[in-house]
Amino acid sequence: MSKPKVTQTSERGEGKNPAFVDELLKNGTTVIEAPTREALAEKVNDIPADCRYSVGTVGRKSDGSAYTLRVDIIK
């Protein structure tokens, strides 16, 4: 199975995957974090459209500094 290609602009520039997307595609799972729920949603939007994935519930660090979300690829 080949890795999906991203055609949209992301954090690392045109046509490049953010680090968490590279980890997701390589390992099949990753945990992303962001300071707000809206920022977390923007990061999820960086996942390639042709990549089937599932997510759990949004968590929050015990010190309240960030929201977290586990993302898994569906095979």
Protein Blocks (a to p, Z undefined) as FASTA:
>chain_A
ZZdddfbdcfkoghiacfklmmmmmnopacdddfbfklmmmmmmmpcfklccdddddddd
fklpaccddddddZZ
